[in-house]
Amino acid sequence: MDAARTVIIYLALFVISFLFILPFYWMLTASFKPLQDVFTVPLRWWPSVWRPMNYIDVFRRVPMTLFTFNSVKIGVLATIGVLLSCSLAAYGFARLPIPGKDVIFMILLSTMMIPGEVTLIPVYLIMTRLRLINTHEALYLPAFFGGAYGTFLLRQFFRTLPPELDDAALIDGCGRFGIYLRIYLPLSKPAIATLGVFTFMGNWNDLLGPVIYLNDTEKLTLAVGLTYFRGFYSSEWHLLMAACVIAVLPILAIYVLAQKYFVQGIALTGLKG
């Protein structure tokens, strides 16, 4: 029975993995096809004619290098802002003896139930007053003021660390900020890596923010650049698939590099309320 159950589990995992890999495989093969072969009937799962020039045509048609640089800049700065602000807030909620901090924390969590579309116009008006429209600061500067999800994620992880570490550090003369910097941050690499990957992916794939706040072409991001290959009546699907592959590669590289900490952070975060 155990052997049969193991076989069934592995077969189910194989089928699920296949369903997830299939769209990516089609995107990858379509990026090497001529336009007329992308939607042939019956569907061709292997290019009849390999056309690697699609990737060169992508960079010729739109400034992909500039768009990629803008996306990396915004993603990195937003990730730094989230990790810095959320880790400080999470440490305060997890360890500092602040009166009413549980009530404040519940109010902070309640903001996660507010859809982004509700606050879109007020935030836009704030950015207008601050003269941040058509600047990258409008996209990454709010990250330096914290966020409910990141604060919750790191707070839950900080609470899994034994409080005796704080007592020992305080006896040795270390201040609260020193405890946060020298003890909690080094021990929280899995949770920080998890939050960092989520934050970078969210900013890398963000389309609504750049469309609303950016006007000049040289300031646009890669997510907006992908729309350059879609028209009102037709789309250059072979070039769009090649551009999508280019956009996916950095995310795959980050996940592979941070996979060890990412999986560990998902497994450990939230074990203690």
Short mmCIF file of the C-alpha atoms (twelve columns), coordinates in Angstrom:
data_MODEL
# 
_entry.id   MODEL 
# 
loop_
_atom_site.group_PDB 
_atom_site.id 
_atom_site.type_symbol 
_atom_site.label_atom_id 
_atom_site.label_alt_id 
_atom_site.label_comp_id 
_atom_site.label_asym_id 
_atom_site.label_seq_id 
_atom_site.Cartn_x 
_atom_site.Cartn_y 
_atom_site.Cartn_z 
_atom_site.pdbx_PDB_model_num 
ATOM 1   C CA . MET A 1   0.000  0.000  0.000   1 
ATOM 2   C CA . ASP A 2   2.791  2.418  0.847   1 
ATOM 3   C CA . ALA A 3   4.478  1.800  -2.511  1 
ATOM 4   C CA . ALA A 4   1.208  2.314  -4.404  1 
ATOM 5   C CA . ARG A 5   0.491  5.521  -2.480  1 
ATOM 6   C CA . THR A 6   3.990  6.799  -3.275  1 
ATOM 7   C CA . VAL A 7   3.527  6.055  -6.973  1 
ATOM 8   C CA . ILE A 8   0.167  7.859  -7.029  1 
ATOM 9   C CA . ILE A 9   1.637  10.893 -5.263  1 
ATOM 10  C CA . TYR A 10  4.569  11.105 -7.679  1 
ATOM 11  C CA . LEU A 11  2.245  10.729 -10.673 1 
ATOM 12  C CA . ALA A 12  0.013  13.517 -9.373  1 
ATOM 13  C CA . LEU A 13  3.028  15.763 -8.797  1 
ATOM 14  C CA . PHE A 14  4.283  14.982 -12.294 1 
ATOM 15  C CA . VAL A 15  0.948  15.899 -13.869 1 
ATOM 16  C CA . ILE A 16  0.702  19.140 -11.873 1 
ATOM 17  C CA . SER A 17  4.305  20.064 -12.714 1 
ATOM 18  C CA . PHE A 18  3.659  19.326 -16.377 1 
ATOM 19  C CA . LEU A 19  0.629  21.626 -16.398 1 
ATOM 20  C CA . PHE A 20  2.715  24.430 -14.896 1 
ATOM 21  C CA . ILE A 21  5.680  23.908 -17.231 1 
ATOM 22  C CA . LEU A 22  3.618  23.596 -20.424 1 
ATOM 23  C CA . PRO A 23  2.773  27.329 -20.843 1 
ATOM 24  C CA . PHE A 24  6.388  28.319 -20.200 1 
ATOM 25  C CA . TYR A 25  7.570  25.731 -22.741 1 
ATOM 26  C CA . TRP A 26  5.134  27.088 -25.335 1 
ATOM 27  C CA . MET A 27  6.321  30.647 -24.663 1 
ATOM 28  C CA . LEU A 28  9.961  29.592 -25.016 1 
ATOM 29  C CA . THR A 29  9.456  27.716 -28.290 1 
ATOM 30  C CA . ALA A 30  7.189  30.433 -29.702 1 
ATOM 31  C CA . SER A 31  9.969  32.977 -29.114 1 
ATOM 32  C CA . PHE A 32  12.050 31.123 -31.733 1 
ATOM 33  C CA . LYS A 33  9.282  30.746 -34.323 1 
ATOM 34  C CA . PRO A 34  8.347  32.961 -37.277 1 
ATOM 35  C CA . LEU A 35  5.118  34.860 -36.745 1 
ATOM 36  C CA . GLN A 36  3.093  32.660 -39.086 1 
ATOM 37  C CA . ASP A 37  4.049  29.504 -37.151 1 
ATOM 38  C CA . VAL A 38  2.996  30.661 -33.685 1 
ATOM 39  C CA . PHE A 39  -0.714 29.754 -33.999 1 
ATOM 40  C CA . THR A 40  -0.631 27.067 -36.644 1 
ATOM 41  C CA . VAL A 41  -3.352 24.397 -36.635 1 
ATOM 42  C CA . PRO A 42  -2.548 21.762 -35.519 1 
ATOM 43  C CA . LEU A 43  -0.318 23.425 -32.920 1 
ATOM 44  C CA . ARG A 44  3.401  22.861 -33.378 1 
ATOM 45  C CA . TRP A 45  5.256  22.238 -30.130 1 
ATOM 46  C CA . TRP A 46  8.646  22.487 -31.823 1 
ATOM 47  C CA . PRO A 47  9.738  25.237 -34.239 1 
ATOM 48  C CA . SER A 48  9.899  24.085 -37.842 1 
ATOM 49  C CA . VAL A 49  12.319 26.952 -38.474 1 
ATOM 50  C CA . TRP A 50  14.459 28.301 -35.648 1 
ATOM 51  C CA . ARG A 51  14.594 32.086 -35.645 1 
ATOM 52  C CA . PRO A 52  16.918 33.410 -32.900 1 
ATOM 53  C CA . MET A 53  16.794 36.791 -34.669 1 
ATOM 54  C CA . ASN A 54  13.545 37.382 -32.756 1 
ATOM 55  C CA . TYR A 55  15.581 38.351 -29.700 1 
ATOM 56  C CA . ILE A 56  17.707 40.767 -31.701 1 
ATOM 57  C CA . ASP A 57  14.574 42.263 -33.271 1 
ATOM 58  C CA . VAL A 58  13.153 42.849 -29.791 1 
ATOM 59  C CA . PHE A 59  16.092 45.079 -28.851 1 
ATOM 60  C CA . ARG A 60  15.897 46.826 -32.219 1 
ATOM 61  C CA . ARG A 61  12.204 47.618 -31.922 1 
ATOM 62  C CA . VAL A 62  12.113 48.941 -28.348 1 
ATOM 63  C CA . PRO A 63  14.793 50.073 -25.874 1 
ATOM 64  C CA . MET A 64  14.680 46.842 -23.863 1 
ATOM 65  C CA . THR A 65  18.029 47.536 -22.197 1 
ATOM 66  C CA . LEU A 66  16.755 50.862 -20.850 1 
ATOM 67  C CA . PHE A 67  13.436 49.332 -19.775 1 
ATOM 68  C CA . THR A 68  15.263 46.507 -18.009 1 
ATOM 69  C CA . PHE A 69  17.545 48.947 -16.206 1 
ATOM 70  C CA . ASN A 70  14.534 50.974 -15.041 1 
ATOM 71  C CA . SER A 71  12.810 47.837 -13.759 1 
ATOM 72  C CA . VAL A 72  15.932 46.686 -11.927 1 
ATOM 73  C CA . LYS A 73  16.423 50.140 -10.404 1 
ATOM 74  C CA . ILE A 74  12.848 50.396 -9.148  1 
ATOM 75  C CA . GLY A 75  12.757 46.765 -7.983  1 
ATOM 76  C CA . VAL A 76  16.038 46.951 -6.058  1 
ATOM 77  C CA . LEU A 77  15.276 50.289 -4.385  1 
ATOM 78  C CA . ALA A 78  11.735 49.214 -3.478  1 
ATOM 79  C CA . THR A 79  13.055 45.944 -2.057  1 
ATOM 80  C CA . ILE A 80  15.630 47.779 0.049   1 
ATOM 81  C CA . GLY A 81  12.946 50.146 1.311   1 
ATOM 82  C CA . VAL A 82  10.549 47.353 2.248   1 
ATOM 83  C CA . LEU A 83  13.205 45.259 3.992   1 
ATOM 84  C CA . LEU A 84  14.508 48.241 5.952   1 
ATOM 85  C CA . SER A 85  11.188 49.744 7.045   1 
ATOM 86  C CA . CYS A 86  9.290  46.496 7.607   1 
ATOM 87  C CA . SER A 87  12.095 44.866 9.578   1 
ATOM 88  C CA . LEU A 88  12.324 47.877 11.901  1 
ATOM 89  C CA . ALA A 89  8.552  47.940 12.414  1 
ATOM 90  C CA . ALA A 90  8.411  44.169 12.856  1 
ATOM 91  C CA . TYR A 91  11.107 44.243 15.522  1 
ATOM 92  C CA . GLY A 92  9.197  46.926 17.381  1 
ATOM 93  C CA . PHE A 93  5.957  44.940 17.271  1 
ATOM 94  C CA . ALA A 94  7.693  41.691 18.213  1 
ATOM 95  C CA . ARG A 95  9.992  42.772 21.035  1 
ATOM 96  C CA . LEU A 96  9.663  46.377 22.202  1 
ATOM 97  C CA . PRO A 97  7.410  47.014 25.246  1 
ATOM 98  C CA . ILE A 98  5.162  49.541 23.486  1 
ATOM 99  C CA . PRO A 99  1.776  50.249 25.119  1 
ATOM 100 C CA . GLY A 100 -1.098 49.295 22.823  1 
ATOM 101 C CA . LYS A 101 1.159  47.783 20.183  1 
ATOM 102 C CA . ASP A 102 -1.212 44.839 19.614  1 
ATOM 103 C CA . VAL A 103 -4.065 47.224 18.808  1 
ATOM 104 C CA . ILE A 104 -1.821 49.205 16.472  1 
ATOM 105 C CA . PHE A 105 -0.691 45.977 14.830  1 
ATOM 106 C CA . MET A 106 -4.306 44.859 14.241  1 
ATOM 107 C CA . ILE A 107 -5.099 48.247 12.692  1 
ATOM 108 C CA . LEU A 108 -2.055 47.830 10.451  1 
ATOM 109 C CA . LEU A 109 -3.202 44.363 9.382   1 
ATOM 110 C CA . SER A 110 -6.684 45.669 8.642   1 
ATOM 111 C CA . THR A 111 -5.201 47.839 5.881   1 
ATOM 112 C CA . MET A 112 -4.458 44.642 3.940   1 
ATOM 113 C CA . MET A 113 -8.213 44.265 3.359   1 
ATOM 114 C CA . ILE A 114 -8.399 47.594 1.507   1 
ATOM 115 C CA . PRO A 115 -8.038 47.064 -2.274  1 
ATOM 116 C CA . GLY A 116 -5.362 49.094 -3.993  1 
ATOM 117 C CA . GLU A 117 -7.960 50.549 -6.359  1 
ATOM 118 C CA . VAL A 118 -9.630 52.307 -3.403  1 
ATOM 119 C CA . THR A 119 -6.487 54.256 -2.495  1 
ATOM 120 C CA . LEU A 120 -5.357 54.806 -6.079  1 
ATOM 121 C CA . ILE A 121 -6.771 58.320 -6.496  1 
ATOM 122 C CA . PRO A 122 -5.719 59.623 -3.039  1 
ATOM 123 C CA . VAL A 123 -2.190 58.307 -3.540  1 
ATOM 124 C CA . TYR A 124 -2.051 59.877 -7.000  1 
ATOM 125 C CA . LEU A 125 -3.098 63.234 -5.533  1 
ATOM 126 C CA . ILE A 126 -0.396 62.919 -2.885  1 
ATOM 127 C CA . MET A 127 2.226  62.171 -5.534  1 
ATOM 128 C CA . THR A 128 1.003  65.176 -7.519  1 
ATOM 129 C CA . ARG A 129 1.363  67.462 -4.502  1 
ATOM 130 C CA . LEU A 130 4.866  66.098 -3.904  1 
ATOM 131 C CA . ARG A 131 5.734  66.671 -7.604  1 
ATOM 132 C CA . LEU A 132 6.679  63.026 -8.057  1 
ATOM 133 C CA . ILE A 133 4.598  62.347 -11.174 1 
ATOM 134 C CA . ASN A 134 6.736  61.083 -14.077 1 
ATOM 135 C CA . THR A 135 9.538  60.092 -11.710 1 
ATOM 136 C CA . HIS A 136 10.744 56.716 -10.483 1 
ATOM 137 C CA . GLU A 137 10.490 57.969 -6.905  1 
ATOM 138 C CA . ALA A 138 6.709  57.642 -7.120  1 
ATOM 139 C CA . LEU A 139 7.152  53.882 -7.553  1 
ATOM 140 C CA . TYR A 140 9.811  53.037 -4.963  1 
ATOM 141 C CA . LEU A 141 9.648  55.832 -2.378  1 
ATOM 142 C CA . PRO A 142 6.446  54.523 -0.671  1 
ATOM 143 C CA . ALA A 143 8.312  51.282 0.073   1 
ATOM 144 C CA . PHE A 144 10.474 53.137 2.595   1 
ATOM 145 C CA . PHE A 145 7.384  53.794 4.737   1 
ATOM 146 C CA . GLY A 146 6.659  50.150 5.486   1 
ATOM 147 C CA . GLY A 147 3.823  47.823 4.609   1 
ATOM 148 C CA . ALA A 148 1.387  45.560 6.415   1 
ATOM 149 C CA . TYR A 149 2.333  42.318 4.679   1 
ATOM 150 C CA . GLY A 150 6.091  42.652 5.132   1 
ATOM 151 C CA . THR A 151 5.726  43.767 8.737   1 
ATOM 152 C CA . PHE A 152 3.468  40.820 9.505   1 
ATOM 153 C CA . LEU A 153 5.789  38.335 7.817   1 
ATOM 154 C CA . LEU A 154 8.905  39.488 9.662   1 
ATOM 155 C CA . ARG A 155 7.104  39.961 12.983  1 
ATOM 156 C CA . GLN A 156 5.962  36.348 12.917  1 
ATOM 157 C CA . PHE A 157 9.514  35.208 12.252  1 
ATOM 158 C CA . PHE A 158 11.021 37.466 14.927  1 
ATOM 159 C CA . ARG A 159 8.642  35.980 17.486  1 
ATOM 160 C CA . THR A 160 10.065 32.519 16.813  1 
ATOM 161 C CA . LEU A 161 13.467 33.688 18.072  1 
ATOM 162 C CA . PRO A 162 14.022 33.107 21.811  1 
ATOM 163 C CA . PRO A 163 13.621 36.328 23.870  1 
ATOM 164 C CA . GLU A 164 16.590 35.227 25.970  1 
ATOM 165 C CA . LEU A 165 18.781 36.555 23.156  1 
ATOM 166 C CA . ASP A 166 17.540 40.061 23.941  1 
ATOM 167 C CA . ASP A 167 18.160 39.654 27.664  1 
ATOM 168 C CA . ALA A 168 21.701 38.385 27.130  1 
ATOM 169 C CA . ALA A 169 22.490 41.216 24.711  1 
ATOM 170 C CA . LEU A 170 21.052 43.850 27.062  1 
ATOM 171 C CA . ILE A 171 23.150 42.490 29.934  1 
ATOM 172 C CA . ASP A 172 26.233 42.770 27.714  1 
ATOM 173 C CA . GLY A 173 25.416 46.431 27.111  1 
ATOM 174 C CA . CYS A 174 23.951 46.174 23.617  1 
ATOM 175 C CA . GLY A 175 21.168 48.616 22.787  1 
ATOM 176 C CA . ARG A 176 17.869 47.813 21.126  1 
ATOM 177 C CA . PHE A 177 19.048 48.910 17.705  1 
ATOM 178 C CA . GLY A 178 22.221 46.875 18.150  1 
ATOM 179 C CA . ILE A 179 20.133 43.800 18.999  1 
ATOM 180 C CA . TYR A 180 18.053 44.353 15.870  1 
ATOM 181 C CA . LEU A 181 21.105 44.892 13.666  1 
ATOM 182 C CA . ARG A 182 23.514 42.304 15.067  1 
ATOM 183 C CA . ILE A 183 21.212 39.507 16.215  1 
ATOM 184 C CA . TYR A 184 17.790 39.601 14.581  1 
ATOM 185 C CA . LEU A 185 18.761 40.490 11.037  1 
ATOM 186 C CA . PRO A 186 21.496 37.818 10.714  1 
ATOM 187 C CA . LEU A 187 19.180 35.164 12.178  1 
ATOM 188 C CA . SER A 188 16.291 36.189 9.911   1 
ATOM 189 C CA . LYS A 189 17.902 35.584 6.523   1 
ATOM 190 C CA . PRO A 190 15.192 33.089 5.413   1 
ATOM 191 C CA . ALA A 191 12.326 35.475 6.156   1 
ATOM 192 C CA . ILE A 192 14.182 38.465 4.707   1 
ATOM 193 C CA . ALA A 193 15.003 36.528 1.541   1 
ATOM 194 C CA . THR A 194 11.361 35.478 1.205   1 
ATOM 195 C CA . LEU A 195 10.092 39.027 1.592   1 
ATOM 196 C CA . GLY A 196 12.810 40.311 -0.727  1 
ATOM 197 C CA . VAL A 197 11.848 37.875 -3.492  1 
ATOM 198 C CA . PHE A 198 8.137  38.694 -3.141  1 
ATOM 199 C CA . THR A 199 8.792  42.433 -3.170  1 
ATOM 200 C CA . PHE A 200 11.133 42.373 -6.148  1 
ATOM 201 C CA . MET A 201 8.745  40.168 -8.129  1 
ATOM 202 C CA . GLY A 202 5.826  42.461 -7.345  1 
ATOM 203 C CA . ASN A 203 7.676  45.559 -8.522  1 
ATOM 204 C CA . TRP A 204 9.211  43.794 -11.510 1 
ATOM 205 C CA . ASN A 205 5.785  42.678 -12.772 1 
ATOM 206 C CA . ASP A 206 3.965  45.883 -11.819 1 
ATOM 207 C CA . LEU A 207 2.160  47.371 -14.801 1 
ATOM 208 C CA . LEU A 208 -0.453 49.649 -13.222 1 
ATOM 209 C CA . GLY A 209 2.002  51.842 -11.304 1 
ATOM 210 C CA . PRO A 210 4.289  52.742 -14.235 1 
ATOM 211 C CA . VAL A 211 1.304  53.316 -16.523 1 
ATOM 212 C CA . ILE A 212 -0.240 55.776 -14.059 1 
ATOM 213 C CA . TYR A 213 2.835  57.651 -12.834 1 
ATOM 214 C CA . LEU A 214 5.267  57.590 -15.788 1 
ATOM 215 C CA . ASN A 215 4.904  59.516 -19.026 1 
ATOM 216 C CA . ASP A 216 8.304  59.662 -20.759 1 
ATOM 217 C CA . THR A 217 9.417  56.645 -22.766 1 
ATOM 218 C CA . GLU A 218 12.935 56.651 -21.308 1 
ATOM 219 C CA . LYS A 219 11.456 56.184 -17.813 1 
ATOM 220 C CA . LEU A 220 9.167  53.247 -18.571 1 
ATOM 221 C CA . THR A 221 9.699  49.767 -17.155 1 
ATOM 222 C CA . LEU A 222 9.944  46.362 -18.782 1 
ATOM 223 C CA . ALA A 223 6.330  45.458 -17.956 1 
ATOM 224 C CA . VAL A 224 5.153  48.474 -19.951 1 
ATOM 225 C CA . GLY A 225 7.655  47.729 -22.716 1 
ATOM 226 C CA . LEU A 226 5.949  44.397 -23.365 1 
ATOM 227 C CA . THR A 227 2.817  46.232 -24.466 1 
ATOM 228 C CA . TYR A 228 4.773  47.770 -27.364 1 
ATOM 229 C CA . PHE A 229 4.382  44.495 -29.277 1 
ATOM 230 C CA . ARG A 230 0.580  44.522 -29.067 1 
ATOM 231 C CA . GLY A 231 -1.540 46.536 -31.477 1 
ATOM 232 C CA . PHE A 232 -5.250 47.250 -31.894 1 
ATOM 233 C CA . TYR A 233 -5.763 44.703 -34.647 1 
ATOM 234 C CA . SER A 234 -2.760 42.380 -34.495 1 
ATOM 235 C CA . SER A 235 0.156  41.482 -32.260 1 
ATOM 236 C CA . GLU A 236 3.692  40.413 -33.036 1 
ATOM 237 C CA . TRP A 237 3.424  37.300 -30.929 1 
ATOM 238 C CA . HIS A 238 6.856  35.907 -31.788 1 
ATOM 239 C CA . LEU A 239 8.537  39.111 -30.586 1 
ATOM 240 C CA . LEU A 240 6.202  39.369 -27.589 1 
ATOM 241 C CA . MET A 241 7.126  35.835 -26.498 1 
ATOM 242 C CA . ALA A 242 10.823 36.634 -26.880 1 
ATOM 243 C CA . ALA A 243 10.384 39.770 -24.770 1 
ATOM 244 C CA . CYS A 244 8.484  37.737 -22.153 1 
ATOM 245 C CA . VAL A 245 11.356 35.255 -21.943 1 
ATOM 246 C CA . ILE A 246 13.761 38.153 -21.372 1 
ATOM 247 C CA . ALA A 247 11.471 39.492 -18.645 1 
ATOM 248 C CA . VAL A 248 11.168 36.113 -16.907 1 
ATOM 249 C CA . LEU A 249 14.885 35.249 -16.805 1 
ATOM 250 C CA . PRO A 250 15.881 37.680 -13.974 1 
ATOM 251 C CA . ILE A 251 13.060 36.372 -11.775 1 
ATOM 252 C CA . LEU A 252 14.145 32.780 -12.369 1 
ATOM 253 C CA . ALA A 253 17.749 33.684 -11.568 1 
ATOM 254 C CA . ILE A 254 16.750 35.396 -8.310  1 
ATOM 255 C CA . TYR A 255 14.597 32.455 -7.271  1 
ATOM 256 C CA . VAL A 256 17.364 29.944 -7.992  1 
ATOM 257 C CA . LEU A 257 19.898 31.989 -6.016  1 
ATOM 258 C CA . ALA A 258 17.547 32.553 -3.069  1 
ATOM 259 C CA . GLN A 259 15.748 29.197 -3.211  1 
ATOM 260 C CA . LYS A 260 17.398 27.808 -0.083  1 
ATOM 261 C CA . TYR A 261 16.413 30.762 2.097   1 
ATOM 262 C CA . PHE A 262 13.087 31.210 0.301   1 
ATOM 263 C CA . VAL A 263 11.818 27.685 1.058   1 
ATOM 264 C CA . GLN A 264 13.139 27.842 4.603   1 
ATOM 265 C CA . GLY A 265 11.429 31.175 5.194   1 
ATOM 266 C CA . ILE A 266 8.078  29.871 3.904   1 
ATOM 267 C CA . ALA A 267 8.383  26.826 6.183   1 
ATOM 268 C CA . LEU A 268 9.316  28.719 9.344   1 
ATOM 269 C CA . THR A 269 7.393  31.992 9.081   1 
ATOM 270 C CA . GLY A 270 4.155  32.032 11.034  1 
ATOM 271 C CA . LEU A 271 4.904  29.169 13.419  1 
ATOM 272 C CA . LYS A 272 4.321  31.399 16.409  1 
ATOM 273 C CA . GLY A 273 1.425  33.807 16.810  1 
# 
